[in-house]
């Protein structure tokens, strides 16, 4: 049997008509004994990098391609009678891959009309390194053949051969026996091939991996087109099998055309794209003449220390840590990264944009603190640099930045002006069918009643997938086993769960590139927004390509802080330096102990309020701990009550070993933070911090082989340091369950600081804070109603709008409320008046 390679395969990234996930396609190709597979999603390259990585790992040769939409005239014309043809394009080499990127980008940015379209002018410009197949039934040549216009088909075939060259263009025979039009194609293409000398190639259109998936694919089409299975004249591929055919099956279908089969192998042998992954492509920060990134970073650090740190603050520990971090940054080549992020943040701050004190592990870097990227002193709060940047493993650092949500776009615009619009873009994300949505969508397509589907959906815990829910929810299992409709619904939903259903803009992901982005990846307009350009690759693929990804997060609480500071300045002429608040403010901790935390970042929920009342916090450390502990893992493990009991002296603080006391003292003997795990490994087992970070990742991933290796290393290290083996094993037993609840202390500390800042403003400037809180929720009527009750409980009266006095937003007004001498807040939406609360006046 001649070798056969599938050149025409759609994954779920086709969005509308591809059901199979990439893993499923690769597994099926391996099962069929294939050594190469092409991915040619409709009109995009969304899945290319994921496919490339996974195919390589599986020992399967990845062929990267696209089933492009070709405008009948030019890509700029929009004619309703004939919108587009199909054409299959495959990359032979890196040049061809880069040309596919250009073609796909231009199809979206220049040729979009119902679909992203290219034209023959673009093919002439970007044909190098590409093998073209004439297309399926939707191809221009096939369309002409089906409509009995053979001479025109021949003319077009010669035109395509001239564009791509005789060795790079093939006449495609996409044969499906049950589709009569493909029979005509199969009969005619050999004649056309003989007359023109253009070789032919056999293809089989794949939209799902296995034949039994046909039913679920049909349901997916019904969902995507808003139809029911019983509707007439809907889009469907039920006419034939569109699963992955085996080589034997294809040999049987094309037994009279063996050269069409063998040409698939010939094409596969020519396609040898090698994409360099995980090589870092940092943009260069523009430094003054005569400076390098390293020298300029050092100069900036020294200037900041001189201007912002006293001699007393520049301790030996400070200097040693700074030099160590600088050496690691030089070694890893990340000086540009720090300069870029520092510049973005300092530009925002200098333009009055509220910026968070930091988030994630970046707060563990002293250099980040010195550069004003973060506002938590890592030495004071025991934050580890290695949790952020491991010197033994060169991996792009990850600094995520919180900006006021109403001004984040200004910072993005600054980045584009600095580095070029062609080098900065938002990142795409793909919405997938979650368990509950899958049940409801499938039920609608099957024509089942809303109440029936809703009943099943509500039985699903939101954090479990359908398979897990079935094993854990007895009522669900019983219903599915006893009711035929429920069983069919559940089975179909299980097949569709996790399938990509739409593309959108990632909430915060932004990529900044050294060269024009299209040198690395394809771009497109954001759905429904032609002012925003986004990548066609999701964030993991962007990172795999070594590009700089920064998360520009919009945080509403920062806007509330920013607006409160403005109102305090306007009403009281007080300038508040939010970065230098006293961290022992009596009113603030009184508010927290009372659980009066509406509007306080991360501390607002009913459960959190209850725990705060029990905890009676007295310092920022308590808020850091609560931020880390108030999460599903620690809550399920009962760690919050234990922490509270030990904090309040109701439970004895016990340490398994004396060396644990300095590490766990701040958390009363309870291991809460990932950094504590790293400290334990270093102090008790002699790990370096880099080795300890590797241990942290092994524990987090819960991979048995890695854990067994780390367990042996950890226990042996403790024994070597004089710890009894049984004690060492007992300490290790902490580590595995720690994966369920261990939290990043750096992140908890930064977010605790935002929580403290909002609590401080509410406690000391309640009227201004409440006005800002109302204005942040103007679009949410239910939330406004809740806040009105909250205001009234603080003796802040609510006035109706007054056309003579009100503004669009809630504002401070100096007119006294009837019978009082207090401030009035009024708005065209609603008005607020404030009777001086005891906390506001100090009474």
N, C-alpha and C positions, 0 to 999 in steps of 0.2 A: 504493500500500500504506500503511495507517495506521501511524503510529509505534508501536513496541513497546519496552517497557523491562522487563527481568527484575527482578522484585520478590522473588524467592524463590531465593536462592543460598546454598549452603553451601561454606565453605572447609575447609581441613584443621584449622582451629581447632574444628570440630565434634567433633574427636577420634575419634569412632567411625566416622562415615559420610561424612566429607568428605575427598576425596583431593586436590582441586585447591588448590595454593598460590595466594595472593592475586595474585601476579604473573601466574600462568597465567590466572586468571579475567579479569583486566583486559585481558590481551593478546587473549584470545578475544573479549571484548566489543568491543574495538576492531576486530578482524578482521571481526566481524559488523556493523560500522557503527553500533554503538549509542553514544549520547551520555550515557547514565546507567545505573547498575547498583546494585542493592541487595545488601547482605550480611546474611543472616538465619540465622546459625548457630544450632544447636539449644541453647536454654537458657542461652546466655552471650553476652557481648560481647567475648570474648577478642581478636578480630582487628580491632576497630572502628577503632582509631587507625592501625594499619598500613595498613588498607584506605583510610581517609580520606586519608592522606598520599599514598599511591601513586596512587590514582585522580585526585586533584587534579593531581599532577605529570604524569599521562598525559593530562590534559585531559578526563577522564571525570567526570561528576557522581556523587559518592558518596551513596548513600541508606543511612542507618544504621538497622539494625533487628535484630530478634531473632525467631526462631521459638520462642515461649515455651511452657512447659508449664503448663497451667491445671488446677488441682485441681477435681474434679467438684463438691465441696461447698465446703469452705473449706481453706485452705492448712495448717491445723494438724491436720486429720483424716487418718488413715492407714488407708485401706480397701483391702484387697488386690484386691477384685473390679474396681474401676475406679480406676486410679492417677492418670491425667491425660489431658487433651485437648491438642491443639496449637492455637495461635493466632499469627498473624503480625502483629507490631507494627512500625510504621515511624515514625521521628521526622520531624515536619514542620519543626521549628524548634529553637532552643536549649532552650526549655522542654520540648519533647517529648523531646529528648536527655537532659535531666536527669531527666525522669520515667522514661525507660528505665533509667537508672542505678539509680534507686530501686527499680524493679520487679525488676531483675535481682539487686540486692543482697538484697532481702527474699526472693526466691525461694530463695536459698541459705541465708540465715541463719534464716528462719522457716518456709519451706515445703518443705524438702528431704525427699523420700520417694521413693527410687529416682532421682528427677530433681529439679532445682530447680524448684519450682512457685509460681506466683502464684495468686490467686483473684479472683473478681469484686469483692470488697470493695476490693482493691488497685487493680483497674482503675478503679473509681469514683473512687478518691482520686487516682490518677496518670494519668488519661486525657488531660489537657490537652496539646495539641501533638502528639498521636499519631494516626496513621491505622491502623486495624485491618482486617485481612483475616480472613475467617472460618476460614481454615485449610485444610490439605490433607485427605486422607482421614482423618487422625487428629483433625481438628477436631470440635468438638461438633456443629455443624450437619450436616457431612458424615456423621458417624457415624449420626445420626438418619435421614438420608435413605437411606443404604445399608441400614439395618435397617427401612425402610418405616414410619417414624414421622414422616410429613410434617407433621402438625399441631404436633407438639412442636418440629420443626425451625423452623417458622414462628414459634412462640412465642419460641424462643431468639433467632432473628434480630432480632425486635423488641426483645428485651431488650438485645442488644448495641447496636442503633441508639440506644436510650435512653441507654446508658452513654457512647458516643463522640460522639453527635450524628449527624444524617442525612448531613452532608457528610464524615464521617470514618470511616464503616464501609462495607465492601464485601463482597459475597458472592464468595468465591474459587472459581474453577473451575480446579483443577489437573488438566489433562487429559493422560493418557498412553494412547494408543489400545490398547495391548496389555494394559492393566489394566482389566478389565471394570467394576470398581466406579466408575472415573472416568467411564465412559460414562454411568452412571446419574446421577452428579453433573452432568454436562454437560446431560443431558436435563431435570433437575429444577430446577436453579438459575434458569434463565430464567423458569420459572413462578413460583418463589418471589420473584424480583426484581419481576416484574410485579405480583404481589399485594400486596407490601409497599412498593414504591417504592424499595427498597434497591438501589443500583447493583451490577453484577457486574463482576468483573475476571478476566482470563485470567492464569494462572501456569503455570510449567513447572518442576518440581522439579529442581534442579541439584546434583549431588554430585561431578561431575568435569567438566573443561573440554571434552574432545573425545570423540567416540564410541569411538575406539580405546582410550581409557582404561578402558573398562568392565571389561575382564579384570583390570586391576590394582586397580581399586576392589573387585572381588569378592574378590581375594586379601587386600586390606587388611581387609575385613570378617571374613574367615576368621581372620586373625591376631588381630584385636581380640577375637573371641569364642572363641578357642582351638580352632577347628575346622580340618578339612581340607576342601579343595574337594569331595572325594568324599562328605562327610558329608551325610546326609539331614536335613531339617527344621532347617537352619541359617539364620541371617539372611542374606538375599541380596537384591540389587536387580536380578537378571538378567532379571526379567520384562519390562523395557522399557529404553529409552534414557534415561539421566539426565544427559546432557551438556548443554552450553549450546546451545539451539536458536536458529537465526537468526530474524530478523524475518519472512523469507519463509516459513519452516517454520511459525511460529506463525500467520501469516495464513492459511495453508492449513488448519491444524488448526481454526481458529475462523472459517472463511469465512462460516459462518452466524450468527456472533455478533460482528460487527465492533466493536460498542460495547465488548465485553469487552477487545478489543485496545486501542482508543483510550483506554480508562480507565487503562491502565498509564501512558501519557504524561501524562494529567491528574494522576495521583498523583505522578509524578516531578516535575512542575512545581510541586507544592505542597510538596515536601520540599526545604527549603533550610537545612540545618544548617550553621552556620559555627562551627567550634571554634577558639578562639584557642590557637595552639601557640607554644611557645618564649617565652611571657611568664612571667617568673619569679614564683612565688608563695611566697616565703620565709615561714616562720612567724616571728612576732615573739618575740624573746627578752624575757622579763619583766624590765624594767630598773627601778631605783628611780624614784620620783616626781621629776620635774624633769629626768630624764636622757633623752637619745635613744640609739638604738643606737650611733651614732658616738661620742657623748660618753662613753658608758659603756665602750665598747671602749677608747677612749683612756685613760680613767681606770684601767682594769684593766691595760693595758699598762704605764702609768707606775708603778703599784704593784708589779707583778712585776719591773720593772727595778730599782726601789729596793730590793726585798727580795732579789733573786737575782743581781744583776750588780754587780761591783765597778766603781769609777771607771775602772780600767785597761781593763776590758772594753768600756766605753762610748766606743769610739774614734769618730773622725769618720766612718769608713766605716760603723760601726754606726749612728750617728745618721742619716746620709744615707740609708742603705738603709731604715731604719725609717720615715722621713718619706715616702719614695717609695712604699713599700708601703701606708702609711696613706692616701695620696692616691688610689692605685688602688682601694683598698677603698671609699673614700667615693664615688668616681666610679661604681663598678660597683654600689654599694648592697648589699654583701655583709657589712656589719658584723654583722648578726644571725647569719649563717652561722658566723662565727668564734666568736661568743659561745656559740652552741648547741653546737658541737663541743667547744670548750674546757670548757664546763660538764659535758658527758657524760664527758669524759676525766678531769677533775679529781674528779668524783664517784666514778668507778671507782677511781681511785688512792687517794682518801681512805677508801674502803671495802675496801682491800686486794686489789682486783682487778688482776691483772697486765695492763699495757697495753704494747703494742709501742712502740718508739722512733719509729715512723712508717712509712709505706709510700707508694709512688707519688711523685708530684711534689710533694706537700705539704711535704716536707722542704726544698724550695727557698725556703720563706717564712720570713723572720726573725721575723715576727709570730707564726707558728705555733710557733716555737721559744720565743719570749718567753712565750707563753700556755701553755706546757707541753703543747701538742698534739703536738709532735715533740721529739726529744731529740738531733738532729744540728745542730750549729752550721753554718748554711749559708755563713757567711763563711769559717770555718775549712776547710770541705770543698769550697768552690767550687761550691755548688749554686745554680741560677738560679731566681729568682722567676717569670720569664716562662715557664718550662717548666710552671709551675703555674697562673698566672693572667696571661693576655695582656691588657694594658690597652687594646689596640686592638679587642678583640672581646669583648663582654660575654657570657660563657658561665659557667654555674654551675660553681664550683670543685668539685673532686672529692677530698674527704679520706676515705680509707678507714682504718678503725681496727681494729687487731688487739687482741683481748682473750683472756685465758685461756679456752680452749674450755669449761671446766667452769663458768664463771661469767658468760658472755656474756648469758645470759637475765636476770641481775640488772640489767644496764645497760639492756636493752630494757624491763624493768618500770619502771625509773626514768624512762625517756623517756615511757612511757605515763602515769605518774603526774604528770609535769610538764606535758605538753602535751595530755593527754586521750586516753582509749582510742579515741575516735572519730577521732583525728587521727594515730595512729601504727599502722602495719601492716607486716607482712612482705610481700615482693613475690613474685608467682607466677613460675614458670619452666616451660618446656615441654620435656619430653624428646622428642627426635626420633630417628628411625631413622638410626643411623650405618651406614657401609658394611657392616661385619661383621655387625651385628645384623640389617640388612636381608636379607643373604644367608641367615642362619640362620632368621629368621622366615618368609621367603618359602618356603624349602625345606621347612619343617615344614608350611606350608599346602598346598604342592604334593604332599606325601606322599613327598618324596625322603628318602633315608636320612641319618641324622645324620652318619655318617662322610664321605659325599660332600659335604655342605654344609660341614662343618668343614674339609675339605681346601681348598675354595675360599676360605673365610673366612680361613684362615691364610696364604693367598697375598697378602692385601690389606695393604699397609703402613698402619698406623693413622692416619697423617697425610694420606693421600690419599683423595679420593672415588673412586667406582667408575670414572668416566670416565678419571680420571688414572691409576688403577691399571692399567686396560686398556692404556694407551699405554706404561706404564713396566715392567710385569711380563710378560716374554715367555712364561713358563710359563702364566700366567693367560690371555693372549690365545690361545695355542695350544689350551688346553682348551676355551675358549668357542667357538672356531671349529670344533672337531672333534666336540664332544659336544652333541647336541640338548638334553638335559636341562640341561646347564650353560648353554647359550645362553638357554633359556627362563628359568632361574633368574636369570641375570645381568640380562636385560632387565627382568624384573619388579622385581627389587631396585633397579635404576636408577630406575624410576618412583616407587618408594616411599621411596627415600633422602631424608632431610630432612623427611619428613612428621611432624607432631606426633603422638605416640602416647599421651602422658599429661601431666597437669599435676602439679606438685609445688611445694614451697616453695624459693625461691632460697636458696642456702647462706648468704648474708649480707645480701642487699639489704633495706633498711628505708626506708620513706617516712614523713616527718613533714610534716604539712600545717598551713597557717595556719588553715583552716576545716575543718569536718567533711569527711573524705575523700570522702564521697558527693556533695559538691558538684562533684567533679572526675572521679571514677571509681567503677566498681562494685567491691564487695567480695564475699568468700565465705569459708567455712571452708576451712582447709587440708585436703587429702585425708587421710582417716583421723585427723584431729585437730580436734575441735570446740572446743578451747581456743585455737586460733591462727587469727586472722583475717588473710587475705591479700588483695591486690589481684587483680582479674581481668586487669589489664594488666601485661605483662612490663616489665622495667626500662627499655627504650628508650622505650616509650610513656609511662611515668611521667616520664621526663626530658623528652620532647616536650611534656608538659603543664605543664612548668615547676615541677614539685614537687621538694622537697628529698629526694634519695636519698642515704642514707649506708650504706656497707657496714660492717656490724658483723661482722668476721671472727673466728671462733673458732680460735685457734692453739694447738695442743697443746703446742708448745715453750714457750709462756709459762706454761702450767700446770706444766710440768716445772721451769721456773725458779722459779716461785712456791713449789712444794712443796720444792724443794731449799733455798731460803732458810729455809723453816720448819724443816726438819730440821736445818740447820746451827745455827739458833738454839736448838733443843731439845737438841741433842747437845753443842754446844760453847759455847753462850751468846754467839755472835758475831752481830752485826747487820751484814748486808752491804747496802750501798746499791748496788743493781744499776745505777742510773743514773750512778754515779760511780766505775766500776771503773778501775783504772790500765790504760791501753791499750798498755802496753809490758811486760806481765807475762811473765817469762822462761819459767815453766812452761807458760803457754798457748801460746806460739809453739813451744816444744819439742814439745808435743802435736800441733800442726798440722803441723810439719815431719816428724813421724813418721807422719802420716796416720792417727793414732789418733782417728778422728772419728765413731765410732758414737754416735749420739744428738746430734751437733753439727748445729745447724740449717743446712740447705742444703749441708753439706760432707761428707755421709755416704756417697755412692755410691762404688763401686769406681773409676770413672774419675776422680772428683774426688780421691780419696785418692792415686791415682798422680800426678796433676798437682801436688798439694800437696807430695808428697815431692820432685818435680823442682824445683818453684818455690822451696822453702825460704823461706816467708814470714817477713818481719821486721817488718812494720807492718800496720796496719789497711788501708792503701791496697791492699795485695796481696790481701786478702780481698774488698774491694770489687770489684777488677778480676776476680777469679775468679768472683764472683757474676754479673757481667755477661757474662763470656766463656764460661762453661760452659753453653752453650745451642746448639741445633742449628745456627743460622746461623754463629756464630763457629767452632764446632767443624768444620763442613764447610769453612770457609774456611782452616782450619789456623792460626787466630790464637792459640790457647793456646800451642802450642809456640814460636811467634815471641815472644810476650810473655815466656815463661819464659827463652828464650835471651837476650833483651835484658836482662832483669832480672839474670841471672847473668853478664853480660859475655861471652857466647859469640857474640853477634851484635852488630854495630855499630849504634848508634842513629843514624838519619839523619833529617834534617828537610828537606823539599822547599824550605822557605823559612824564613829566620831568624825571621819573625813566628810561625811555628808552634811554636817551641820552648817558650815559656811555657805554651802551651795543652796540648801533648802530652807535656810533660816527665814528669808523674806516670805516664804509661802508656808511657814509653820510645819515643815517636814513633809509637805506634799509636793511631789514632782508635777509641776504644771506646764512648764515651758520646754520647748525643744532645746533651747540653749542650756537648760539645766541638765538635760540628758548628755549634751556634749561636754559640759563641765565635769559630770560624774565620770565619763569615759576618760577624760584627761587626768583628773586628779587621782582616781582610784586605779585605773588600768594603764596609765602612762601613754595614752593616745596623744598624738599631736591634734591640734584643733582641726586640721584638714582631715585626719583619719576619723575624728569624732563626727565631722559633717557627713562623711561617707556612711558611718554607722547610723546617723539620723535618717538618711535617705533609705537605707536598707530596712530600718524599722518601719518607716512610713509606707514603703512599697509592699511590705509583708510577703516578700518572695522567700520561700523556705530555704532555698540553697544559699541565698545571701545572708539570711538570718543565722543559719547554722554556722557559716564561716565567721560571722561577726561574734556569735555567741562564744565560740571556741577562743577567738582572739581576745575577747573581753574578759572571760573568766581566767584565762591563762595570765593576762596582764595584771589582774587583781591579785592572783595568787603570788605572782612574781613580786608584787609590792607589799607582800606580807599579810594579805587578807585570807582568812581561812576559806578553803574551797567551798564548803557548804554555805558560808556567808556570801561568797562570790556568786554562787548559783542563785541564792535567794534575791540578791540585788538584781541579777539579770532577769529574774522572773517579773520584775517591774516593767521591763522594757517592751515586751511584746504587746501587752494590753495598752501601753502608752500610745501606740499608733492610733488608737481610737480617739484620744483626747489631747495629745500633746499639741501645744499651740506655739506659734512664733511670737516670742516675747517682744521683739522689736516692733512688730505690727500692733500687738496689744498695747504697748506703751504709747505709740503715736496716736492711736484712736482713743485711748483713755484721756490723752491730753485734749483732744477735740471735745470729748465729753465733759471734761473739767471746764474748758473755756465756755461752752454753752451753759453749763450749770452756774458758773460765775456770773455771767451776764444776766441770767434769769434771776439769780439771787440778789444781785446788786442794782440792776436796772430793769425791773420787771415790766414796766410799761413799754419801754423801747423794745425790749426783747419780744413781748407779746405782739406788738405791731409788726415786727419783722416776721414773726411766726405766721401770723394771719396772711401777710402778703406772699409768703412762700407757698400758700395753699389755696390761692384764689380760684383755681380751677376745680377744686374738690369740695363740693357742697357739703357732703357728709362730714368731712374733716373740719370744715368751717363751723358746722353746727356743734361738733364736739369741742372745738376751741372756744366757742362762745360760752359754753358751760364752764370750761376751765377758767376763762377770764372772770366770770361771775363768782366762781369759788374763791378768787383772789380779790374780791371786792372791786373788780374792774367792770363798770357798768357798760352795757351795750346800747348804743343809740341807733335808730334807723337812719338811713341816708337823708341828707339835707341838701337840696339842690343849690342852696346859697352858700353852704360851708364845705361840702364834701369834695374830695378828689377821687381819682380813679382807684388809688390804693388806700389802705388804712394809713392815716397820718396822725401825727401829734398836733393838737390844737390847744391853744392856751386859754380858750374860753372855759370858765368853770362849769361843771355839771350842776344842775339845780340842787341847792342845799349843801354844796361842797365847795372846796377851793382847789380841787385837784385838776389834773390834766384831762383833756378830752381827745380821744382818737376818733376820727370820722373818715368815712369813705363813701364813694358813690355806690359801692356794693353793699356795705353795711357800715355803721358807725360804731365806735367804741368810746366810752368815756371811762376814765380811771379814777375810782376813789382810792386815795392813798392807802395801799395795803400796809400791814404792819412791817412786812419785810422791806418795803420801799422806803418807809419813813424811819425805820428803826424803833418804832414804838413797841 
